[in-house]
Amino acid sequence: MAQLKTTTTKSGNKRRLNMADNYRLSHQAPGPEEDGTTISLDQIGSTNDEVFPPDVLNNPKNYGLKHPSTAAAIETARDTPESEIRIWRAVPDGVTTINPGDWVSLSKEYAQAEAQMESAQVISATAKASDLWSEGLLEEWGYQGKKPLEATPERQGRHKVLESFPTATSKRSPLTGNQPAITRTNTIQTKTPELGY
């Protein structure tokens, strides 16, 4: 049986956490707060938005936007709370769900960078725009849906990069017949779709 721990959110609500999810640590992702310090994805730039200034949609880079896929998700979700948005999360190996209260990204590239820093894998799922909340950073969101999302692991592509490097082999030197010589064998790949070329 999983150990549960009770914590209190900023708004005073009690939340029970499964201690098996200890990789999440104590820093919980943003969710709906009554004090105007958070905003759902579908409300960014609306008259209800108390988090971002009115120019957020015209100048998103001023508010931390780094990846075009994040901008595309924001545009897709605008004023459409039911729109399905692809989300990504860096997690330890073996984790296959995105839970309410988890930090997520609207950008695969952002999640991959987080995964590299933490030696983790990236998983993805889709969520409703109204279930994604920000406290002022466009690249970091909190998933606050009613239930966990079954996620699929994303291929990192690193093995393809490593396979494309030249390999070294040891052979007898043609000069002396008995000294080992290191030679390079180059592998040419015509296309590698996972890497975008």
C-alpha positions as CSV (number, residue, x, y, z in Angstrom):
1,M,0.0,0.0,0.0
2,A,1.3,3.4,-0.9
3,Q,2.2,5.9,1.8
4,L,0.2,9.1,1.6
5,K,1.3,12.5,2.9
6,T,-1.0,15.5,3.4
7,T,0.2,18.9,2.2
8,T,-1.5,22.3,2.0
9,T,-1.6,24.4,-1.2
10,K,-1.2,28.2,-1.3
11,S,-4.9,28.7,-1.2
12,G,-5.2,26.5,2.0
13,N,-6.7,23.4,0.3
14,K,-5.4,20.0,1.6
15,R,-3.9,17.7,-1.0
16,R,-2.8,14.0,-0.4
17,L,0.4,13.0,-2.1
18,N,1.5,9.5,-2.9
19,M,5.1,9.2,-1.5
20,A,6.0,6.8,-4.3
21,D,6.0,9.9,-6.4
22,N,8.9,11.4,-4.4
23,Y,10.7,12.4,-7.5
24,R,8.2,15.3,-7.7
25,L,9.7,16.8,-4.5
26,S,7.9,19.5,-2.6
27,H,7.8,22.1,-5.3
28,Q,4.3,21.6,-6.8
29,A,3.2,22.8,-10.1
30,P,0.7,25.7,-10.4
31,G,-3.0,25.2,-10.4
32,P,-6.1,27.4,-10.0
33,E,-5.6,30.0,-7.3
34,E,-8.2,32.5,-6.3
35,D,-5.7,35.3,-5.8
36,G,-5.0,35.8,-9.5
37,T,-1.5,34.5,-9.4
38,T,-2.1,31.7,-11.9
39,I,-3.8,31.5,-15.3
40,S,-5.0,28.5,-17.4
41,L,-3.6,28.1,-20.9
42,D,-6.9,29.0,-22.6
43,Q,-7.1,32.3,-20.8
44,I,-3.7,33.7,-21.6
45,G,-4.0,37.2,-23.1
46,S,-7.8,37.4,-22.2
47,T,-9.4,40.1,-20.1
48,N,-9.3,37.5,-17.2
49,D,-5.5,37.2,-17.4
50,E,-4.0,38.8,-14.2
51,V,-0.7,36.9,-14.6
52,F,0.7,38.1,-18.0
53,P,0.7,41.7,-19.3
54,P,-1.7,42.4,-22.3
55,D,1.2,42.2,-24.8
56,V,2.0,38.6,-24.0
57,L,0.6,37.3,-27.3
58,N,2.4,39.9,-29.3
59,N,5.7,39.7,-27.5
60,P,5.9,36.2,-26.0
61,K,9.7,36.1,-26.0
62,N,9.6,38.9,-23.4
63,Y,7.9,36.3,-21.1
64,G,10.2,33.4,-21.4
65,L,9.1,31.8,-24.7
66,K,11.9,29.8,-26.2
67,H,10.3,27.2,-28.5
68,P,8.0,27.7,-31.5
69,S,5.9,24.6,-30.4
70,T,5.0,26.5,-27.2
71,A,3.8,29.5,-29.2
72,A,1.7,27.1,-31.4
73,A,0.1,25.5,-28.4
74,I,-0.7,28.9,-26.9
75,E,-2.3,30.0,-30.1
76,T,-4.3,26.7,-30.4
77,A,-5.6,26.9,-26.9
78,R,-6.6,30.6,-27.0
79,D,-10.2,31.0,-25.9
80,T,-10.8,27.2,-26.4
81,P,-10.7,25.5,-23.0
82,E,-11.6,22.0,-24.4
83,S,-8.7,22.0,-27.0
84,E,-6.4,19.0,-26.7
85,I,-2.8,20.1,-26.2
86,R,0.3,17.8,-26.4
87,I,2.3,18.0,-23.2
88,W,5.8,16.6,-22.3
89,R,7.4,15.8,-19.0
90,A,10.9,14.7,-17.9
91,V,10.6,11.7,-15.5
92,P,12.7,8.9,-14.1
93,D,12.8,5.7,-16.1
94,G,9.7,3.6,-15.5
95,V,7.2,6.4,-14.9
96,T,4.4,6.2,-17.4
97,T,1.8,8.7,-16.1
98,I,1.4,12.4,-15.9
99,N,-0.4,13.2,-12.6
100,P,-2.4,16.1,-11.4
101,G,0.1,18.5,-9.9
102,D,3.0,17.5,-12.2
103,W,5.1,20.1,-14.0
104,V,4.8,19.8,-17.8
105,S,6.0,21.7,-20.9
106,L,4.2,22.5,-24.1
107,S,7.5,21.9,-25.9
108,K,9.2,18.6,-26.5
109,E,12.6,20.4,-26.8
110,Y,12.2,22.0,-23.3
111,A,11.3,18.6,-21.8
112,Q,14.3,17.0,-23.5
113,A,16.6,19.7,-22.1
114,E,15.2,19.0,-18.6
115,A,15.6,15.2,-19.1
116,Q,19.3,15.7,-20.1
117,M,20.0,17.7,-16.9
118,E,18.5,15.0,-14.7
119,S,19.3,11.8,-16.6
120,A,15.7,11.2,-17.2
121,Q,13.3,10.1,-20.0
122,V,10.6,12.2,-21.6
123,I,7.0,11.1,-21.7
124,S,4.0,12.8,-23.5
125,A,0.3,12.9,-23.4
126,T,-2.6,15.2,-24.4
127,A,-4.5,17.4,-21.9
128,K,-7.3,20.0,-22.1
129,A,-6.1,23.6,-22.3
130,S,-8.2,24.4,-19.2
131,D,-6.2,21.8,-17.2
132,L,-2.9,23.5,-17.8
133,W,-1.9,26.3,-15.5
134,S,1.0,28.9,-15.4
135,E,2.3,31.2,-12.7
136,G,4.1,33.4,-15.2
137,L,6.5,31.2,-17.2
138,L,5.4,30.3,-20.7
139,E,7.6,27.2,-20.9
140,E,6.6,25.6,-17.5
141,W,3.0,24.6,-16.8
142,G,1.1,22.6,-14.2
143,Y,-1.2,19.8,-15.2
144,Q,-4.3,20.0,-13.0
145,G,-6.7,17.6,-14.6
146,K,-9.0,15.4,-12.6
147,K,-7.2,12.1,-13.3
148,P,-3.7,10.9,-14.3
149,L,-2.9,10.7,-18.0
150,E,-1.4,7.6,-19.5
151,A,1.7,8.8,-21.3
152,T,3.9,7.4,-24.0
153,P,7.7,7.5,-23.8
154,E,9.4,9.8,-26.4
155,R,12.4,8.5,-28.3
156,Q,15.4,10.7,-27.5
157,G,17.2,10.1,-30.7
158,R,20.6,9.8,-28.9
159,H,21.2,6.3,-30.1
160,K,20.9,7.5,-33.7
161,V,23.5,10.2,-33.0
162,L,25.9,7.8,-31.5
163,E,25.4,5.3,-34.4
164,S,26.4,8.0,-36.9
165,F,29.8,8.7,-35.3
166,P,32.8,7.0,-37.0
167,T,34.0,3.9,-35.3
168,A,37.6,2.9,-34.7
169,T,38.9,-0.6,-35.5
170,S,42.3,-2.2,-34.8
171,K,44.0,-3.8,-37.8
172,R,47.5,-5.1,-38.6
173,S,49.6,-2.4,-40.1
174,P,50.4,-2.9,-43.8
175,L,53.8,-1.3,-43.2
176,T,55.2,-3.8,-40.7
177,G,52.6,-6.5,-40.6
178,N,52.5,-6.8,-36.9
179,Q,51.8,-3.3,-35.3
180,P,48.2,-2.5,-34.6
181,A,47.0,0.6,-36.5
182,I,43.8,2.5,-35.7
183,T,41.6,3.2,-38.7
184,R,38.3,5.0,-39.0
185,T,35.2,3.6,-40.6
186,N,32.7,6.2,-41.5
187,T,29.0,5.3,-41.8
188,I,27.0,7.4,-44.2
189,Q,23.2,7.7,-43.5
190,T,21.0,9.2,-46.2
191,K,18.2,10.3,-43.9
192,T,17.5,10.3,-40.2
193,P,13.9,11.5,-39.7
194,E,14.2,11.3,-35.9
195,L,16.8,14.1,-36.1
196,G,15.0,16.2,-38.6
197,Y,17.2,15.6,-41.7
